[in-house]
Amino acid sequence: MTETRRSYRSTSPDSTGELARRIGAGLTPGSTLLLEGPVGAGKTHFARALIQSLLLTPEDVPSPTFTLVQTYDGRDGEIWHADLYRLTSPDEVIELGLEEAFDTAICLVEWPDRLGPLAPPGALTLRFAAEGEAVRRIDAIGPAAWDRVLPKDCPGECDA
């Protein structure tokens, strides 16, 4: 299977948010983004901007660190935002109903290593790394089908 790989270097939270909105514009139900990176790398900021860009009506988008999953009504269907940091086994993912959501909703999953073998094979992985106080490197890796969703250039203060 052919793989898509792109790297982005964002120099501000605003440009990270704009990148999220541009990627979000190409998502459809069944799209899953796996957000990897250490605490403070920008995963939740990216997810919040992407989700807000897809909502029917504006609303607060809190981190799901304690609730594990937050769901939203998007323009094209349901959006699931999961933070699996506190999970210890892939069996706990099944209890959340996330497996079914992978087929029917737009899903954003922070700490996707907790999914183990349940990670959807067609998902796009976004690896976040801090390269300074506001600078983030975001590497996108996934099946070739994601090439149509990923921007060729990076918005604002962002380099592709």
Buried (B, 14 or more C-beta within 10 A) or exposed (E): EEEBEBEBBBBBBBBBBBBBBBBBEEBEBBBBBBBBBEEEBBBBBBBBBBBBBBBEEEEEBEBBEEEBBBBBEBEEBBBBBBBBBEBEEBEBBEEBEBEEBBEEBBBBBBBBEBBEEBBBEBBBBBBBBBEEEBBBBBBBBBBEEBBEBBBEEBBEBBEE
